[in-house]
Amino acid sequence: MDIRIMIQSTPNPNALKFVLNVPVKTEGKVTYKNAGQCQDNPLAAALFTISNINEVYFFDNYITVTQDGTLDWDAIEDQIKKIVLEYAPSHNPDFQVEESKMTAPVSNDPDIIKINEILDRTIRPALQMDGGDLHVVSLEGTVLYVSYQGACGSCPSSTMGTLKAIEGILKDEYNPDIVVEIAQ
């Protein structure tokens, strides 16, 4: 199969979305913060060989690459594309990731399940279109802790505008007293 890549900008000036015509992750999603987390994913590990890359996110048929902001995208875009095209033919989109290395396990808490259902319906589709996502870390009383993934992780608008939008939706649909904060 001829693998093609389309590059899309994101609202985050430090992240680009590389959309492929083949899946890169068939089930779930994963964010890598460094090469040490990529033992089960040679494609992700290869992307971290490029200087200034500080996050790689796999979901569905795209990879979002985030850099530290010190480089012009023109300087590394072709390198990223070359690596993706080299590794994609042998990449297994069904790869599994050890939960302990990546994020907290999925909760069985009915409140978190309900919150995730609301987020799946309202917020996540827009975040995913922009090359990112949101992970619910924990709920402590009425404080919900979340972490951003992909392009959303270092996006200036995610820390204020998007966070307040999430909080507003959850106040309307879940609990008027909820406060949403970024997990540390």
ZAPATOR-648874 format. One record per atom (N, C-alpha, C): x negated, z, y. Coordinates in pm, whole numbers, padded with zeros to 5 digits, always signed. Layout:
BEGIN
XZY/...
END
This chain:
BEGIN
-00083+00000-00118/+00000+00000+00000/-00088+00000+00125/-00048-00078+00221/-00117-00086+00349/-00074+00032+00435/-00167+00123+00462/-00135+00242+00541/-00151+00210+00688/-00045+00242+00762/-00046+00219+00907/-00029+00351+00979/-00087+00357+01099/-00080+00477+01182/-00029+00438+01320/+00064+00517+01369/+00110+00503+01507/+00074+00634+01577/+00012+00625+01692/-00029+00744+01765/+00074+00770+01875/+00121+00895+01880/+00218+00934+01982/+00163+01051+02062/+00186+01047+02192/+00149+01162+02274/+00251+01272+02250/+00216+01391+02291/+00305+01506+02281/+00313+01570+02420/+00405+01662+02441/+00406+01731+02570/+00279+01812+02596/+00205+01843+02490/+00080+01916+02503/-00033+01815+02527/-00101+01819+02640/-00207+01723+02666/-00325+01735+02571/-00333+01845+02497/-00443+01864+02403/-00406+01832+02259/-00291+01769+02237/-00247+01736+02100/-00193+01595+02094/-00227+01526+01985/-00172+01394+01956/-00110+01397+01817/-00007+01318+01802/+00066+01307+01676/+00031+01172+01614/-00019+01177+01490/-00057+01057+01414/+00050+01035+01306/+00136+00938+01328/+00249+00912+01240/+00210+00803+01141/+00225+00832+01013/+00189+00737+00908/+00315+00678+00845/+00299+00569+00776/+00410+00508+00703/+00418+00561+00560/+00345+00668+00532/+00348+00737+00402/+00355+00887+00429/+00408+00964+00335/+00414+01108+00359/+00276+01173+00355/+00259+01279+00436/+00137+01359+00431/+00165+01498+00375/+00293+01541+00379/+00335+01668+00321/+00481+01652+00279/+00505+01650+00148/+00641+01623+00100/+00731+01745+00109/+00674+01863+00100/+00757+01983+00105/+00690+02086+00193/+00764+02135+00291/+00709+02236+00380/+00620+02176+00487/+00540+02261+00544/+00449+02222+00651/+00331+02318+00646/+00221+02279+00709/+00105+02366+00710/+00024+02343+00836/-00027+02452+00892/-00115+02449+01007/-00250+02503+00963/-00355+02427+00991/-00491+02472+00965/-00558+02503+01098/-00624+02618+01105/-00694+02659+01227/-00845+02637+01216/-00893+02611+01095/-01036+02586+01076/-01060+02520+00941/-01179+02468+00922/-01212+02396+00799/-01208+02486+00676/-01233+02614+00693/-01232+02707+00580/-01097+02719+00514/-00991+02685+00584/-00856+02693+00527/-00818+02566+00451/-00904+02465+00451/-00867+02331+00402/-00916+02299+00262/-00944+02398+00180/-01000+02371+00048/-00913+02282-00038/-00780+02290-00021/-00689+02209-00102/-00649+02079-00033/-00714+02048+00080/-00675+01931+00157/-00800+01864+00219/-00864+01773+00144/-00984+01707+00195/-00962+01630+00326/-00842+01575+00345/-00813+01503+00469/-00820+01598+00588/-00759+01714+00578/-00765+01812+00687/-00908+01858+00710/-00980+01884+00603/-01120+01928+00616/-01203+01824+00689/-01181+01697+00657/-01256+01590+00722/-01226+01583+00872/-01102+01611+00910/-01068+01609+01053/-01142+01717+01130/-01170+01829+01066/-01244+01936+01133/-01392+01905+01149/-01440+01795+01090/-01579+01757+01114/-01597+01697+01253/-01488+01664+01318/-01494+01611+01455/-01507+01730+01550/-01604+01725+01636/-01623+01832+01734/-01499+01851+01819/-01474+01974+01854/-01368+02010+01948/-01227+02008+01890/-01211+01980+01759/-01079+01990+01696/-01058+02137+01662/-00944+02194+01705/-00922+02335+01674/-00793+02363+01597/-00716+02258+01564/-00598+02277+01480/-00552+02143+01424/-00507+02147+01299/-00453+02029+01233/-00323+02074+01163/-00216+01998+01188/-00083+02035+01138/-00027+01918+01057/+00018+01948+00934/+00076+01847+00845/+00224+01875+00826/+00306+01772+00846/+00450+01783+00823/+00505+01643+00797/+00585+01630+00695/+00656+01506+00666/+00559+01387+00662/+00568+01296+00758/+00480+01178+00757/+00387+01176+00877/+00357+01294+00933/+00264+01293+01046/+00167+01411+01042/+00057+01388+01115/-00047+01489+01132/-00062+01507+01283/-00052+01630+01329/-00078+01658+01469/-00217+01719+01478/-00299+01661+01563/-00436+01708+01582/-00445+01765+01724/-00497+01887+01731/-00513+01953+01860/-00661+01976+01886/-00703+01943+02007/-00842+01964+02046/-00848+02073+02153/-00968+02116+02184/-00983+02229+02276/-00970+02194+02424/-00947+02067+02455/-00927+02027+02593/-01051+01984+02666/-01165+01986+02598/-01290+01948+02665/-01321+01800+02654/-01249+01729+02569/-01275+01587+02551/-01158+01502+02596/-01188+01382+02638/-01086+01282+02664/-01045+01227+02527/-00917+01208+02505/-00870+01159+02376/-00935+01027+02338/-00966+00943+02435/-01030+00815+02403/-01161+00835+02328/-01226+00950+02349/-01354+00976+02284/-01339+01009+02135/-01223+01058+02091/-01210+01099+01951/-01094+01034+01876/-01008+00964+01945/-00892+00903+01881/-00931+00809+01768/-01030+00722+01791/-01071+00628+01687/-01135+00700+01568/-01209+00808+01593/-01267+00885+01483/-01157+00944+01396/-01055+00999+01459/-00944+01059+01384/-00875+00952+01301/-00845+00841+01363/-00777+00732+01294/-00859+00684+01174/-00989+00671+01192/-01078+00625+01084/-01075+00724+00966/-01082+00853+00995/-01078+00954+00889/-00944+00950+00816/-00835+00943+00891/-00703+00940+00828/-00691+00817+00737/-00733+00702+00784/-00724+00580+00702/-00815+00587+00580/-00929+00653+00592/-01020+00666+00478/-00965+00761+00372/-00907+00873+00415/-00862+00975+00320/-00718+00958+00275/-00634+00892+00351/-00492+00881+00319/-00462+00819+00181/-00535+00715+00138/-00502+00657+00007/-00516+00755-00109/-00607+00851-00099/-00624+00948-00208/-00561+01084-00176/-00499+01095-00060/-00435+01221-00020/-00310+01247-00104/-00297+01370-00151/-00180+01410-00229/-00082+01484-00138/+00031+01422-00101/+00126+01489-00011/+00198+01607-00075/+00180+01626-00206/+00240+01740-00275/+00145+01859-00283/+00036+01856-00206/-00062+01964-00213/+00004+02099-00183/-00047+02201-00249/+00003+02336-00230/-00100+02417-00151/-00052+02514-00077/-00138+02597+00005/-00115+02742-00034/-00224+02818-00047/-00209+02960-00073/-00148+03026+00048/-00031+03086+00034/+00040+03149+00146/-00048+03250+00218/-00126+03328+00143/-00205+03433+00205/-00308+03379+00301/-00348+03256+00284/-00448+03197+00373/-00386+03140+00499/-00256+03115+00497/-00196+03041+00607/-00104+03127+00694/+00006+03170+00641/+00105+03244+00720/+00168+03350+00632/+00246+03433+00693/+00320+03533+00616/+00418+03463+00523/+00446+03520+00407/+00541+03457+00316/+00681+03450+00378/+00761+03362+00324/+00899+03346+00371/+00976+03473+00339/+01055+03517+00435/+01128+03642+00420/+01262+03621+00351/+01303+03723+00276/+01436+03725+00216/+01533+03808+00299/+01486+03859+00413/+01569+03939+00503/+01684+03853+00553/+01809+03898+00536/+01924+03816+00578/+01924+03785+00728/+01873+03875+00810/+01866+03848+00954/+01767+03735+00984/+01653+03736+00919/+01554+03630+00941/+01606+03498+00885/+01676+03503+00773/+01736+03381+00718/+01835+03322+00818/+01920+03407+00876/+02017+03359+00975/+01946+03302+01098/+01843+03371+01146/+01767+03322+01261/+01705+03186+01229/+01645+03174+01112/+01584+03046+01072/+01689+02935+01064/+01808+02967+01017/+01915+02866+01011/+01952+02819+01151/+01960+02911+01246/+01989+02874+01385/+01876+02788+01441/+01753+02830+01418/+01637+02754+01469/+01628+02616+01404/+01661+02608+01275/+01659+02477+01204/+01758+02380+01267/+01869+02432+01311/+01975+02348+01368/+01951+02314+01515/+01890+02405+01589/+01885+02389+01735/+01748+02356+01793/+01646+02424+01751/+01514+02415+01816/+01414+02331+01737/+01406+02353+01607/+01300+02288+01528/+01302+02135+01534/+01418+02070+01532/+01413+01924+01539/+01339+01871+01663/+01360+01933+01777/+01291+01889+01899/+01143+01920+01892/+01108+02037+01842/+00966+02072+01830/+00895+01977+01734/+00962+01944+01623/+00902+01855+01524/+00886+01714+01578/+00980+01670+01660/+00965+01537+01722/+00843+01533+01813/+00809+01648+01871/+00693+01657+01959/+00564+01691+01886/+00569+01693+01753/+00447+01716+01675/+00415+01862+01648/+00516+01949+01655/+00491+02090+01631/+00605+02156+01558/+00603+02288+01561/+00707+02364+01494/+00694+02510+01534/+00777+02592+01472/+00785+02734+01503/+00794+02810+01372/+00719+02919+01362/+00722+03004+01243/+00770+03142+01285/+00873+03193+01219/+00920+03328+01243/+00826+03423+01168/+00759+03510+01243/+00662+03602+01184/+00730+03730+01138/+00808+03792+01227/+00876+03915+01189/+00987+03947+01289/+01076+04035+01246/+01182+04087+01331/+01169+04239+01326/+01141+04298+01442/+01125+04443+01450/+01230+04496+01547/+01339+04547+01492/+01451+04589+01575/+01515+04467+01637/+01511+04459+01769/+01566+04341+01838/+01456+04252+01894/+01332+04273+01850/+01220+04189+01896/+01180+04094+01783/+01192+03964+01811/+01155+03862+01715/+01017+03809+01753/+00925+03812+01658/+00790+03760+01681/+00778+03624+01614/+00731+03527+01690/+00716+03390+01640/+00575+03341+01668/+00536+03238+01595/+00411+03168+01626/+00442+03019+01626/+00376+02951+01717/+00393+02806+01726/+00294+02737+01636/+00332+02617+01590/+00247+02537+01503/+00228+02399+01564/+00122+02332+01523/+00097+02196+01569/+00081+02188+01719/+00138+02084+01778/+00123+02059+01922/+00176+02175+02005/+00269+02251+01951/+00331+02360+02028/+00236+02478+02047/+00137+02489+01959/+00049+02606+01960/-00023+02632+02089/-00069+02529+02155/-00142+02550+02280/-00076+02477+02397/+00050+02444+02380/+00123+02372+02486/+00162+02469+02597/+00133+02433+02721/+00168+02522+02832/+00318+02552+02839/+00404+02457+02809/+00549+02481+02821/+00603+02569+02708/+00530+02579+02596/+00583+02658+02484/+00579+02808+02513/+00485+02852+02594/+00473+02995+02617/+00579+03048+02713/+00638+02963+02793/+00741+03011+02885/+00875+02941+02860/+00882+02813+02895/+01009+02741+02889/+01072+02738+02751/+00995+02697+02653/+01048+02687+02518/+01082+02825+02462/+00997+02921+02489/+01022+03057+02441/+01152+03112+02499/+01175+03089+02627/+01300+03136+02690/+01421+03060+02636/+01405+02932+02605/+01515+02854+02547/+01551+02909+02408/+01449+02941+02329/+01472+02999+02196/+01546+03131+02210/+01497+03214+02301/+01561+03343+02323/+01707+03326+02367/+01733+03232+02457/+01870+03208+02505/+01963+03166+02394/+01917+03076+02309/+02000+03030+02196/+02028+03145+02100/+01924+03224+02070/+01944+03336+01978/+02031+03446+02039/+02026+03464+02170/+02115+03560+02236/+02261+03514+02221/+02283+03384+02236/+02419+03329+02224/+02470+03330+02080/+02383+03297+01984/+02430+03274+01848/+02397+03385+01748/+02310+03478+01788/+02269+03580+01692/+02292+03722+01744/+02223+03758+01853/+02231+03895+01905/+02199+03892+02054/+02290+03937+02139/+02267+03932+02284/+02149+04018+02331/+02102+04108+02246/+01991+04197+02283/+01855+04150+02234/+01848+04036+02167/+01722+03992+02109/+01622+03952+02218/+01497+03982+02190/+01386+03942+02276/+01290+03864+02185/+01242+03748+02233/+01151+03668+02152/+01012+03672+02215/+00913+03704+02134/+00776+03714+02181/+00684+03638+02086/+00570+03598+02140/+00470+03530+02058/+00389+03635+01983/+00375+03617+01854/+00299+03710+01771/+00152+03702+01806/+00088+03815+01804/-00056+03819+01835/-00138+03811+01709/
END
